[in-house]
């Protein structure tokens, strides 16, 4: 089937690179995307990424994991469900010591989009 006759679906993914729930969601999105591509080869699925900085107040050099969670949510109890949820997808939140500041990563993503378009930005996001 020629690319001119294929249906195209653009999919915009919005998340923060430091958001652990976003990581779980993205892993599941990638699996679903592959399944959809296999089941519907006549459809071209084009994911693109839009970054969102979840906490601009994060210290420039990042923050200690527990101190960040105490500051932001009063503790890290919320991570128990997260850890359980990510485990079946192969996501282990082991040795979690730092909550990073993602400003420079967002700058890199913006540069990737400006220089290579949304496809390049998505590729860079997956590597980060």
C-alpha positions in Angstrom: 0.0 0.0 0.0 1.5 3.3 -1.0 2.1 6.0 1.7 -0.3 8.3 -0.2 -3.2 5.9 0.4 -2.5 5.1 4.0 -4.6 6.7 6.7 -2.5 8.8 9.1 -3.3 9.3 12.8 -1.2 11.8 14.6 -0.9 11.1 18.3 0.4 13.7 20.7 2.0 12.5 24.0 2.4 15.1 26.8 4.5 14.2 29.8 7.4 15.2 32.0 10.6 13.1 31.7 10.8 12.9 35.5 7.2 11.8 36.1 7.3 8.1 37.1 3.6 7.7 36.2 4.3 9.1 32.8 7.1 6.5 32.4 4.6 3.7 33.2 2.1 5.2 30.8 4.6 5.7 28.1 5.8 2.1 28.3 2.2 0.9 27.9 1.6 3.4 25.1 4.6 2.0 23.2 3.3 -1.6 23.6 -0.2 -0.5 22.4 1.3 1.4 19.5 3.2 -1.6 18.3 0.2 -3.8 18.7 -1.9 -1.3 16.7 0.7 -1.1 14.0 0.8 -4.9 13.7 -3.0 -5.2 13.6 -3.6 -2.2 11.2 -0.6 -1.9 8.8 -2.8 0.3 6.6 -2.8 3.0 9.2 0.3 5.2 9.8 0.5 6.1 13.5 2.7 9.1 14.1 3.4 9.9 17.8 4.9 13.2 18.7 5.9 14.5 22.1 5.1 17.6 24.0 7.1 18.1 27.1 5.6 19.4 30.3 7.7 20.3 33.3 5.7 18.9 36.2 7.6 20.8 38.9 9.5 23.9 37.9 10.3 24.5 41.6 12.7 21.5 41.6 16.1 22.6 42.6 18.5 23.2 39.7 20.7 20.2 40.6 17.8 18.0 41.5 16.7 16.9 44.9 17.1 14.0 47.3 14.3 11.6 46.5 12.8 11.5 50.0 13.2 15.2 50.7 11.6 16.0 47.4 8.6 13.7 48.2 8.2 15.2 51.7 8.3 18.7 50.2 5.9 18.0 47.4 3.5 15.4 48.8 4.3 15.0 52.5 6.0 11.6 52.0 6.7 8.9 49.5 3.7 6.6 50.3 2.3 7.3 46.9 5.2 5.4 45.3 4.1 2.0 46.6 1.2 1.8 44.2 3.4 3.2 41.4 6.1 0.5 42.1 3.4 -2.2 42.0 1.8 -0.8 38.9 5.1 -0.6 36.9 6.5 -4.0 37.9 4.4 -6.1 35.4 5.7 -3.9 32.6 9.3 -4.4 33.7 9.7 -1.0 35.2 11.6 -1.2 38.5 11.9 1.9 40.6 14.9 0.6 42.5 17.7 2.8 43.8 15.6 5.9 43.4 17.8 8.5 45.0 17.3 11.8 43.1 14.3 13.7 41.7 15.8 15.5 38.7 15.3 19.0 37.5 14.3 18.4 33.8 14.7 22.0 32.5 17.8 21.2 30.4 16.1 18.0 29.1 13.1 20.1 28.0 15.5 22.5 26.2 17.1 19.6 24.4 13.7 18.4 23.3 12.8 21.8 22.0 16.0 22.0 20.1 15.3 18.5 18.6 11.9 19.7 17.5 13.2 22.9 16.0 16.0 21.2 14.1 14.4 17.9 13.2 10.7 18.2 13.6 8.3 16.3 15.9 9.7 12.9 14.9 13.2 13.9 16.0 11.8 15.2 19.3 10.0 12.0 19.9 13.1 10.0 19.2 15.2 12.1 21.6 12.5 11.8 24.3 12.5 8.0 24.1 16.3 8.0 24.6 16.0 10.3 27.6 
